[in-house]
Amino acid sequence: MLTVENQEDSTFPVDGQLLMVLPRAGASLNNPDVRLPVLHSDADGYYLEMRVNADAKDSSEIAVTRRVPLDNISTEEWEELKQQYSQLDLQACVDQGITKGLEKIQDRRLQRLFMTLLTFLNPRQVAIVLYFYREAAKQGNNPVISFRSNDLLESLGYTRTPDGGFASKVRSQLNRDLVALHRTELVLAQSLRKGDSIGAKVTVKNVLRIKGYEIDNVPRDFDLTRAADYTYELADAYTISLEFFEGVGRTGDSVRFSNDVDLTQKLGSNAKHDYKMKLLLYLASRLKWDTPEDGQYLVISKQYLFKNLDLLGSNSSRNNQIFWRTVEELKQEGYILEAQELPGGKKKAKVQFQIDPDRLRMT
């Protein structure tokens, strides 16, 4: 049996508030709670934004808006953006894939901004976020961390090229993921009682902010946002700050993950099909939303499990197979000790999980 001290050494904390919103903030275009992306302007500026509506039946299904500020654009550029926006084929995004739905948009920057918003916090980006929290624990639970790009790519399981580096495709993807996490804002509204009335507290946060970056060979020309919007480049090292960190640094409101959490990306596989990361993340979020029985038993609606795993098609047999195969993968890795479907009607079906607190637990 692990002692508490050894348990702490083998795990790292992730901010509780972040975990409570991550599954909603990363909801896909297929999710029934997701509203279509819109161009929005107000007194503070111009935005490309996408809203995930709340679900009145479950307090964990909160409303979140993710938005990308469109900085330094003129009124004329705004009108041009609106014209480009009209070329977005949202139905094709749903039916044939996001790349197909964006092919009519000629402006590469706007095309990539849409891609950023539509694929935000996919399982690959979640793996990157977990890597940063693990690094923060190694660096003294400091929300500001520095890392080498190649170290992160290696942790994500990518294979080095003969010269010791990484393929330009994965390097470019990493910079776009980092910039997406840096500039996409999450807007959260929470009820706030003021005397006899109920108001709202609105929080606007980024998952992280890039504070700086380093280039090993000085003559090389590199611009962070230009690389994300137009080119295929990656800086050699970055310094970032984790904006959701109060639960780690001050209040202790966090969930601890095993240090050996699998962050690797399957070769040739689309990140959206990483159901194992989706389920692990959702179980972690439910540890914060629910009160686990005996500290390790969670009972979750199968409907919400499928919705948050993006198993939304009409082929229920296929969805069921993917779900239980994913459960088995997490059992093999030790996060789930047991899982069983409880008796109930099709729409009221629930699954009981027994979570191993040595690998995933609340603080």
VEXNUBA-376317 format. One record per residue (C-alpha): residue number from 1; residue in three letters; chain; y, z, x. Coordinates in Angstrom, 2 decimals, decimal comma, padded with zeros to 5 digits. Layout:
# VEXNUBA-376317
ATOM  num  residuo  cadena  Y  Z  X
ATOM  NUM  ALA  A  Y  Z  X
...
***
This chain:
# VEXNUBA-376317
ATOM  num  residuo  cadena  Y  Z  X
ATOM  1  MET  A  000,00  000,00  000,00
ATOM  2  LEU  A  003,44  -000,92  001,35
ATOM  3  THR  A  005,89  001,90  001,88
ATOM  4  VAL  A  009,37  001,54  000,38
ATOM  5  GLU  A  010,80  001,00  003,86
ATOM  6  ASN  A  008,35  -001,79  004,63
ATOM  7  GLN  A  008,96  -003,30  001,19
ATOM  8  GLU  A  012,68  -003,49  001,92
ATOM  9  ASP  A  011,96  -005,14  005,28
ATOM  10  SER  A  009,84  -007,84  003,62
ATOM  11  THR  A  012,35  -008,73  000,89
ATOM  12  PHE  A  015,97  -009,80  000,54
ATOM  13  PRO  A  018,45  -009,20  -002,34
ATOM  14  VAL  A  020,07  -011,85  -004,53
ATOM  15  ASP  A  023,07  -010,96  -006,69
ATOM  16  GLY  A  022,08  -009,97  -010,22
ATOM  17  GLN  A  024,96  -011,66  -012,03
ATOM  18  LEU  A  024,19  -014,94  -010,26
ATOM  19  LEU  A  020,53  -014,74  -011,26
ATOM  20  MET  A  021,49  -014,04  -014,86
ATOM  21  VAL  A  023,45  -017,31  -015,08
ATOM  22  LEU  A  021,55  -019,64  -012,71
ATOM  23  PRO  A  019,00  -021,01  -015,21
ATOM  24  ARG  A  021,80  -021,77  -017,70
ATOM  25  ALA  A  024,19  -023,11  -015,06
ATOM  26  GLY  A  021,46  -025,46  -013,85
ATOM  27  ALA  A  020,32  -026,68  -017,29
ATOM  28  SER  A  019,51  -030,38  -017,29
ATOM  29  LEU  A  020,92  -033,12  -019,49
ATOM  30  ASN  A  017,69  -032,96  -021,53
ATOM  31  ASN  A  018,26  -029,33  -022,52
ATOM  32  PRO  A  019,21  -029,12  -026,23
ATOM  33  ASP  A  021,97  -026,60  -025,42
ATOM  34  VAL  A  023,73  -028,99  -023,01
ATOM  35  ARG  A  026,77  -030,88  -024,22
ATOM  36  LEU  A  027,62  -034,25  -022,72
ATOM  37  PRO  A  030,01  -034,31  -019,74
ATOM  38  VAL  A  033,68  -034,86  -020,54
ATOM  39  LEU  A  036,93  -035,47  -018,71
ATOM  40  HIS  A  039,28  -032,59  -019,46
ATOM  41  SER  A  042,90  -031,84  -018,59
ATOM  42  ASP  A  045,01  -028,73  -019,06
ATOM  43  ALA  A  048,02  -027,05  -017,47
ATOM  44  ASP  A  045,97  -026,20  -014,37
ATOM  45  GLY  A  044,79  -029,73  -013,63
ATOM  46  TYR  A  042,11  -032,32  -014,29
ATOM  47  TYR  A  038,38  -031,62  -014,54
ATOM  48  LEU  A  035,04  -033,26  -015,06
ATOM  49  GLU  A  033,06  -030,66  -016,98
ATOM  50  MET  A  029,82  -029,99  -018,82
ATOM  51  ARG  A  029,10  -027,11  -021,19
ATOM  52  VAL  A  025,84  -025,29  -021,87
ATOM  53  ASN  A  026,13  -023,62  -025,28
ATOM  54  ALA  A  024,86  -020,13  -026,06
ATOM  55  ASP  A  021,82  -019,48  -028,23
ATOM  56  ALA  A  022,43  -016,78  -030,83
ATOM  57  LYS  A  018,72  -015,89  -030,94
ATOM  58  ASP  A  018,48  -014,75  -027,31
ATOM  59  SER  A  021,16  -012,87  -025,34
ATOM  60  SER  A  019,95  -014,46  -022,10
ATOM  61  GLU  A  020,88  -017,94  -023,35
ATOM  62  ILE  A  024,60  -017,46  -022,65
ATOM  63  ALA  A  027,32  -020,11  -022,62
ATOM  64  VAL  A  028,29  -021,51  -019,23
ATOM  65  THR  A  030,63  -024,35  -018,34
ATOM  66  ARG  A  030,24  -026,09  -015,03
ATOM  67  ARG  A  033,20  -028,16  -013,91
ATOM  68  VAL  A  034,41  -030,12  -010,91
ATOM  69  PRO  A  038,19  -029,96  -010,32
ATOM  70  LEU  A  039,63  -033,42  -009,69
ATOM  71  ASP  A  042,16  -032,59  -007,01
ATOM  72  ASN  A  045,19  -034,60  -005,97
ATOM  73  ILE  A  045,01  -037,37  -008,53
ATOM  74  SER  A  048,00  -039,06  -010,12
ATOM  75  THR  A  048,52  -039,86  -013,81
ATOM  76  GLU  A  047,63  -043,47  -013,06
ATOM  77  GLU  A  044,42  -042,44  -011,30
ATOM  78  TRP  A  043,57  -040,21  -014,27
ATOM  79  GLU  A  043,86  -043,17  -016,63
ATOM  80  GLU  A  041,67  -045,23  -014,31
ATOM  81  LEU  A  039,11  -042,42  -014,27
ATOM  82  LYS  A  039,02  -042,42  -018,05
ATOM  83  GLN  A  038,37  -046,16  -017,99
ATOM  84  GLN  A  035,53  -045,65  -015,50
ATOM  85  TYR  A  034,16  -042,80  -017,65
ATOM  86  SER  A  033,75  -045,22  -020,55
ATOM  87  GLN  A  031,18  -047,09  -018,41
ATOM  88  LEU  A  028,89  -044,06  -018,28
ATOM  89  ASP  A  025,68  -044,77  -020,19
ATOM  90  LEU  A  024,57  -041,29  -021,21
ATOM  91  GLN  A  021,65  -042,50  -023,29
ATOM  92  ALA  A  020,30  -044,37  -020,28
ATOM  93  CYS  A  020,70  -041,16  -018,23
ATOM  94  VAL  A  018,42  -039,41  -020,71
ATOM  95  ASP  A  015,94  -042,21  -021,31
ATOM  96  GLN  A  015,75  -044,00  -017,94
ATOM  97  GLY  A  017,16  -041,54  -015,41
ATOM  98  ILE  A  020,58  -040,59  -014,11
ATOM  99  THR  A  020,77  -043,34  -011,50
ATOM  100  LYS  A  020,24  -045,98  -014,19
ATOM  101  GLY  A  022,87  -044,42  -016,43
ATOM  102  LEU  A  025,45  -044,44  -013,63
ATOM  103  GLU  A  024,91  -047,97  -012,34
ATOM  104  LYS  A  027,79  -049,48  -014,37
ATOM  105  ILE  A  030,34  -047,13  -012,75
ATOM  106  GLN  A  031,78  -049,06  -009,82
ATOM  107  ASP  A  033,77  -046,23  -008,23
ATOM  108  ARG  A  031,37  -044,53  -005,78
ATOM  109  ARG  A  033,33  -041,27  -005,76
ATOM  110  LEU  A  033,22  -040,92  -009,55
ATOM  111  GLN  A  029,57  -041,97  -009,56
ATOM  112  ARG  A  028,73  -039,19  -007,10
ATOM  113  LEU  A  030,86  -036,67  -009,02
ATOM  114  PHE  A  028,85  -037,42  -012,15
ATOM  115  MET  A  025,65  -037,09  -010,13
ATOM  116  THR  A  026,90  -033,73  -008,83
ATOM  117  LEU  A  027,56  -032,44  -012,32
ATOM  118  LEU  A  024,40  -033,81  -013,94
ATOM  119  THR  A  022,02  -032,52  -011,23
ATOM  120  PHE  A  023,84  -029,27  -010,38
ATOM  121  LEU  A  021,63  -026,35  -009,33
ATOM  122  ASN  A  018,44  -028,37  -009,37
ATOM  123  PRO  A  015,47  -026,62  -007,67
ATOM  124  ARG  A  016,40  -028,02  -004,24
ATOM  125  GLN  A  019,90  -026,56  -004,48
ATOM  126  VAL  A  018,44  -023,26  -005,73
ATOM  127  ALA  A  016,18  -023,21  -002,63
ATOM  128  ILE  A  019,32  -023,68  -000,49
ATOM  129  VAL  A  021,03  -020,76  -002,26
ATOM  130  LEU  A  017,98  -018,52  -001,69
ATOM  131  TYR  A  018,03  -019,51  001,99
ATOM  132  PHE  A  021,64  -018,35  002,23
ATOM  133  TYR  A  020,93  -014,98  000,63
ATOM  134  ARG  A  017,99  -014,51  003,00
ATOM  135  GLU  A  020,27  -015,35  005,92
ATOM  136  ALA  A  022,92  -012,95  004,57
ATOM  137  ALA  A  020,34  -010,14  004,67
ATOM  138  LYS  A  019,43  -011,06  008,26
ATOM  139  GLN  A  023,12  -011,08  009,21
ATOM  140  GLY  A  023,77  -007,54  007,94
ATOM  141  ASN  A  024,22  -008,23  004,20
ATOM  142  ASN  A  027,43  -010,09  004,95
ATOM  143  PRO  A  028,59  -012,59  002,30
ATOM  144  VAL  A  030,03  -014,83  005,02
ATOM  145  ILE  A  027,27  -016,49  007,01
ATOM  146  SER  A  026,98  -019,23  009,61
ATOM  147  PHE  A  024,01  -021,55  009,99
ATOM  148  ARG  A  022,85  -024,67  011,80
ATOM  149  SER  A  022,13  -027,64  009,55
ATOM  150  ASN  A  018,87  -028,43  011,33
ATOM  151  ASP  A  017,62  -024,86  010,78
ATOM  152  LEU  A  018,20  -025,20  007,04
ATOM  153  LEU  A  016,55  -028,64  006,91
ATOM  154  GLU  A  013,54  -027,21  008,75
ATOM  155  SER  A  013,30  -024,32  006,27
ATOM  156  LEU  A  013,35  -026,87  003,43
ATOM  157  GLY  A  010,26  -028,43  004,99
ATOM  158  TYR  A  011,67  -031,74  006,14
ATOM  159  THR  A  009,97  -033,46  009,09
ATOM  160  ARG  A  011,87  -034,08  012,31
ATOM  161  THR  A  012,25  -037,60  013,67
ATOM  162  PRO  A  010,96  -038,45  017,21
ATOM  163  ASP  A  014,40  -037,65  018,69
ATOM  164  GLY  A  014,23  -034,10  017,28
ATOM  165  GLY  A  016,70  -034,64  014,44
ATOM  166  PHE  A  016,27  -035,48  010,77
ATOM  167  ALA  A  016,46  -038,70  008,80
ATOM  168  SER  A  019,95  -039,74  007,68
ATOM  169  LYS  A  018,84  -039,69  004,02
ATOM  170  VAL  A  017,98  -035,97  004,02
ATOM  171  ARG  A  021,01  -035,12  006,17
ATOM  172  SER  A  023,31  -036,91  003,74
ATOM  173  GLN  A  021,63  -035,20  000,76
ATOM  174  LEU  A  022,16  -031,78  002,31
ATOM  175  ASN  A  025,89  -032,32  002,77
ATOM  176  ARG  A  026,21  -033,50  -000,84
ATOM  177  ASP  A  024,27  -030,44  -002,03
ATOM  178  LEU  A  026,52  -028,13  000,00
ATOM  179  VAL  A  029,70  -029,75  -001,29
ATOM  180  ALA  A  028,36  -029,66  -004,87
ATOM  181  LEU  A  027,75  -025,90  -004,57
ATOM  182  HIS  A  031,18  -025,54  -002,93
ATOM  183  ARG  A  033,36  -027,33  -005,45
ATOM  184  THR  A  031,56  -026,96  -008,79
ATOM  185  GLU  A  033,05  -024,03  -010,68
ATOM  186  LEU  A  031,13  -021,91  -013,19
ATOM  187  VAL  A  033,16  -020,65  -016,14
ATOM  188  LEU  A  031,61  -017,63  -017,90
ATOM  189  ALA  A  032,98  -015,81  -020,94
ATOM  190  GLN  A  031,88  -012,25  -021,73
ATOM  191  SER  A  032,84  -010,16  -024,76
ATOM  192  LEU  A  035,34  -007,43  -023,97
ATOM  193  ARG  A  036,31  -004,67  -026,40
ATOM  194  LYS  A  040,03  -003,86  -026,49
ATOM  195  GLY  A  040,64  -000,99  -028,86
ATOM  196  ASP  A  039,56  -002,12  -032,31
ATOM  197  SER  A  039,38  -005,79  -031,40
ATOM  198  ILE  A  036,93  -007,89  -029,41
ATOM  199  GLY  A  038,41  -010,05  -026,70
ATOM  200  ALA  A  036,85  -012,05  -023,90
ATOM  201  LYS  A  036,74  -011,74  -020,15
ATOM  202  VAL  A  036,57  -015,16  -018,52
ATOM  203  THR  A  035,19  -015,46  -014,99
ATOM  204  VAL  A  035,54  -018,57  -012,83
ATOM  205  LYS  A  033,38  -018,57  -009,72
ATOM  206  ASN  A  031,76  -020,97  -007,31
ATOM  207  VAL  A  028,25  -020,26  -006,10
ATOM  208  LEU  A  029,59  -020,57  -002,56
ATOM  209  ARG  A  032,62  -021,76  -000,65
ATOM  210  ILE  A  032,52  -023,68  002,62
ATOM  211  LYS  A  034,87  -021,89  005,03
ATOM  212  GLY  A  034,40  -024,21  007,98
ATOM  213  TYR  A  032,07  -026,57  009,81
ATOM  214  GLU  A  031,33  -027,68  013,37
ATOM  215  ILE  A  030,67  -031,05  014,98
ATOM  216  ASP  A  028,72  -031,05  018,24
ATOM  217  ASN  A  030,07  -034,35  019,55
ATOM  218  VAL  A  033,86  -034,21  019,26
ATOM  219  PRO  A  034,61  -037,98  019,14
ATOM  220  ARG  A  032,57  -038,19  015,95
ATOM  221  ASP  A  034,76  -038,58  012,87
ATOM  222  PHE  A  033,65  -036,33  010,00
ATOM  223  ASP  A  035,38  -035,30  006,78
ATOM  224  LEU  A  033,56  -032,93  004,44
ATOM  225  THR  A  034,50  -034,33  001,04
ATOM  226  ARG  A  034,70  -037,95  002,19
ATOM  227  ALA  A  031,12  -037,62  003,45
ATOM  228  ALA  A  030,02  -036,23  000,08
ATOM  229  ASP  A  031,86  -038,89  -001,92
ATOM  230  TYR  A  031,48  -042,04  000,14
ATOM  231  THR  A  029,39  -041,87  003,32
ATOM  232  TYR  A  026,09  -040,52  004,68
ATOM  233  GLU  A  026,95  -037,75  007,14
ATOM  234  LEU  A  026,31  -034,06  007,80
ATOM  235  ALA  A  028,13  -031,54  009,98
ATOM  236  ASP  A  026,02  -029,78  012,64
ATOM  237  ALA  A  026,88  -026,24  011,53
ATOM  238  TYR  A  028,66  -024,57  008,60
ATOM  239  THR  A  030,20  -021,24  007,73
ATOM  240  ILE  A  030,03  -020,37  004,02
ATOM  241  SER  A  030,88  -017,42  001,81
ATOM  242  LEU  A  028,66  -016,37  -001,09
ATOM  243  GLU  A  030,99  -015,80  -004,04
ATOM  244  PHE  A  028,45  -013,86  -006,14
ATOM  245  PHE  A  027,80  -010,91  -003,86
ATOM  246  GLU  A  029,01  -007,72  -005,52
ATOM  247  GLY  A  025,47  -006,86  -006,67
ATOM  248  VAL  A  024,24  -007,08  -003,08
ATOM  249  GLY  A  027,16  -005,51  -001,26
ATOM  250  ARG  A  028,57  -002,87  -003,62
ATOM  251  THR  A  026,80  -002,16  -006,92
ATOM  252  GLY  A  023,19  -002,75  -005,92
ATOM  253  ASP  A  022,71  -004,94  -008,99
ATOM  254  SER  A  020,28  -007,45  -007,54
ATOM  255  VAL  A  016,74  -008,79  -007,54
ATOM  256  ARG  A  014,71  -008,73  -004,36
ATOM  257  PHE  A  012,67  -011,78  -003,33
ATOM  258  SER  A  009,90  -011,90  -000,75
ATOM  259  ASN  A  011,13  -013,07  002,65
ATOM  260  ASP  A  008,40  -015,72  002,75
ATOM  261  VAL  A  009,51  -017,36  -000,51
ATOM  262  ASP  A  008,51  -021,02  -000,37
ATOM  263  LEU  A  011,62  -023,18  -000,04
ATOM  264  THR  A  009,90  -026,37  001,08
ATOM  265  GLN  A  010,50  -029,65  -000,70
ATOM  266  LYS  A  007,56  -031,89  -001,54
ATOM  267  LEU  A  007,74  -035,20  000,32
ATOM  268  GLY  A  008,65  -038,08  -001,99
ATOM  269  SER  A  008,99  -035,81  -005,03
ATOM  270  ASN  A  012,05  -035,55  -007,27
ATOM  271  ALA  A  013,58  -032,04  -007,15
ATOM  272  LYS  A  013,58  -031,88  -010,96
ATOM  273  HIS  A  009,76  -031,75  -010,90
ATOM  274  ASP  A  009,68  -028,55  -008,83
ATOM  275  TYR  A  008,47  -026,44  -011,74
ATOM  276  LYS  A  007,35  -023,63  -009,44
ATOM  277  MET  A  010,92  -022,93  -008,28
ATOM  278  LYS  A  012,17  -023,20  -011,88
ATOM  279  LEU  A  009,65  -020,66  -013,14
ATOM  280  LEU  A  010,22  -018,26  -010,23
ATOM  281  LEU  A  013,97  -018,39  -010,84
ATOM  282  TYR  A  013,56  -017,89  -014,60
ATOM  283  LEU  A  011,28  -014,88  -014,13
ATOM  284  ALA  A  013,85  -013,39  -011,73
ATOM  285  SER  A  016,62  -013,91  -014,29
ATOM  286  ARG  A  014,53  -012,27  -017,04
ATOM  287  LEU  A  014,05  -009,24  -014,80
ATOM  288  LYS  A  017,82  -008,80  -015,12
ATOM  289  TRP  A  018,11  -009,63  -018,83
ATOM  290  ASP  A  015,06  -007,74  -020,07
ATOM  291  THR  A  013,73  -004,26  -019,52
ATOM  292  PRO  A  010,30  -004,88  -017,99
ATOM  293  GLU  A  007,56  -002,59  -019,30
ATOM  294  ASP  A  006,31  -000,28  -016,55
ATOM  295  GLY  A  008,68  -002,13  -014,23
ATOM  296  GLN  A  006,55  -005,25  -013,94
ATOM  297  TYR  A  005,50  -006,57  -017,36
ATOM  298  LEU  A  007,62  -009,30  -018,97
ATOM  299  VAL  A  007,01  -010,79  -022,40
ATOM  300  ILE  A  008,87  -014,09  -022,83
ATOM  301  SER  A  009,00  -016,62  -025,64
ATOM  302  LYS  A  007,01  -019,73  -024,73
ATOM  303  GLN  A  009,73  -021,81  -026,36
ATOM  304  TYR  A  012,32  -020,46  -023,91
ATOM  305  LEU  A  009,95  -020,80  -020,97
ATOM  306  PHE  A  009,42  -024,48  -021,74
ATOM  307  LYS  A  013,12  -025,07  -022,33
ATOM  308  ASN  A  014,09  -023,52  -018,99
ATOM  309  LEU  A  011,34  -025,36  -017,14
ATOM  310  ASP  A  012,61  -028,63  -018,62
ATOM  311  LEU  A  009,30  -029,21  -020,41
ATOM  312  LEU  A  011,06  -030,74  -023,38
ATOM  313  GLY  A  009,07  -033,86  -024,22
ATOM  314  SER  A  006,95  -034,26  -027,33
ATOM  315  ASN  A  003,69  -034,31  -025,36
ATOM  316  SER  A  002,76  -030,65  -025,90
ATOM  317  SER  A  -000,62  -031,00  -024,18
ATOM  318  ARG  A  001,03  -032,31  -020,99
ATOM  319  ASN  A  003,72  -029,60  -021,14
ATOM  320  ASN  A  001,08  -026,92  -021,53
ATOM  321  GLN  A  -000,92  -028,23  -018,59
ATOM  322  ILE  A  002,15  -028,30  -016,32
ATOM  323  PHE  A  003,15  -024,79  -017,40
ATOM  324  TRP  A  -000,22  -023,14  -016,73
ATOM  325  ARG  A  -000,65  -025,09  -013,49
ATOM  326  THR  A  002,74  -023,73  -012,39
ATOM  327  VAL  A  001,74  -020,19  -013,39
ATOM  328  GLU  A  -001,40  -020,60  -011,26
ATOM  329  GLU  A  000,70  -021,68  -008,25
ATOM  330  LEU  A  002,82  -018,52  -008,50
ATOM  331  LYS  A  -000,35  -016,44  -008,91
ATOM  332  GLN  A  -001,71  -017,95  -005,69
ATOM  333  GLU  A  001,53  -017,01  -003,93
ATOM  334  GLY  A  001,32  -013,47  -005,30
ATOM  335  TYR  A  004,44  -013,39  -007,50
ATOM  336  ILE  A  002,42  -013,29  -010,72
ATOM  337  LEU  A  -000,57  -010,96  -010,86
ATOM  338  GLU  A  -001,63  -011,91  -014,38
ATOM  339  ALA  A  -000,33  -014,06  -017,24
ATOM  340  GLN  A  -001,68  -014,44  -020,75
ATOM  341  GLU  A  -000,52  -016,00  -023,99
ATOM  342  LEU  A  -000,20  -013,45  -026,77
ATOM  343  PRO  A  -001,45  -014,19  -030,30
ATOM  344  GLY  A  001,14  -015,75  -032,61
ATOM  345  GLY  A  002,18  -018,92  -034,38
ATOM  346  LYS  A  003,13  -022,04  -032,42
ATOM  347  LYS  A  006,88  -021,42  -032,66
ATOM  348  LYS  A  006,52  -017,67  -032,04
ATOM  349  ALA  A  004,10  -017,85  -029,12
ATOM  350  LYS  A  004,87  -015,51  -026,20
ATOM  351  VAL  A  003,51  -015,13  -022,70
ATOM  352  GLN  A  003,06  -011,80  -020,97
ATOM  353  PHE  A  003,52  -011,78  -017,19
ATOM  354  GLN  A  002,60  -009,06  -014,77
ATOM  355  ILE  A  004,93  -009,43  -011,79
ATOM  356  ASP  A  004,04  -008,12  -008,32
ATOM  357  PRO  A  006,97  -005,79  -007,44
ATOM  358  ASP  A  006,20  -006,20  -003,73
ATOM  359  ARG  A  007,32  -009,83  -004,02
ATOM  360  LEU  A  009,85  -009,90  -006,87
ATOM  361  ARG  A  011,59  -006,87  -008,35
ATOM  362  MET  A  014,85  -005,37  -009,52
ATOM  363  THR  A  016,67  -003,01  -007,19
***
